[in-house]
Amino acid sequence: MRSTTGYALLEPGTELREWAFDRRDPRPDDVVVRVTHTGVCHSDIHTIDDIGADGLPLVPGHEFTGEVVAVGAEVTGFATGDLVAVGNIVDSCGVCENCLDAEEPYCLEFPTTTYNGRDRVDGSITRGGYSHEYVVRERFVYHLPTSLDPAGVAPLMCAGITVWQPLSRYEVGPGTEVGVVGLGGLGHLAVKFAKALGARVTVFTTSPSKAADARELGADDVIVSSDADAMDAAARRFDFILDTAAGKHPITPYVRTLAMDGTICMLGIPDQYEVDAFTLLNGRRRLTSSGSGGTRDTQAMLDFAGAHGIVADVEVLPAAQVNTALDRLRANDVRWRFVLDFTA
């Protein structure tokens, strides 16, 4: 076993504390990563706040970058010293139709998540990237473009791939009118990727104060969604809308802004989506959803980000300030993503 330390929730309702624990010895197809930077995601907070005592100790963190410090005997794609990134999935069955199509998030046997998942070999619970070291199958390790800041890449491994996959899947590119609902950790990356793909991008926001931020990120236009006249003026305008808002909210007003055969893709996961059926029918509009991306799409996203200089806008804190990051994220006091520095 390999000893490491990280930050764990040890008792419900308490702060994360430094904790020493063991990682597995590397298997033949494993890569050992010295973690340098880990993103702090809203889903980390949901897990921390909702998990019961049976799920503890919990080491969160599912988007991180680092350096390879050891490899298993069968590893061919990585060597000691390589800079790498790891996302929110670290294993899958590998044999179902979705895994064979490199769509591992949709594994029919369910993928193994980076933390609070169950290892497919020994049955142990996975501990996440809020730690100094991680051991992971080669298949789920990605080459980090050397031109990019590792701190800014860490959130690409969750937020970045989550917005990239639908933009790529629905062939967003030159001549596409794209709307982005929400300007947070996902939304700001959606703007960057859509612009780099050649689309004309408009941000929908409930906060007029975010208009300047949206344009600074590259948005061509901003619509305040609480302004009924502005929403009416945008009717039948967009080919594709990426809705990054996390909580339950009205969808029909955005559907009205879709052109003929337009698509709105939902990234948030409320209990249910509610939309007026006739509005969806009128114009043969489509409502769809998307999760994370598989191995093929994730490396493609990183390669595209490297070619276009795309990273998340982050505030980097020393790893020891993890509870500060979590508290401020709960209060939405970040622009646009926190990253923990494990080298500090």
Disulfide bonds with the S-S distance in Angstrom:
none
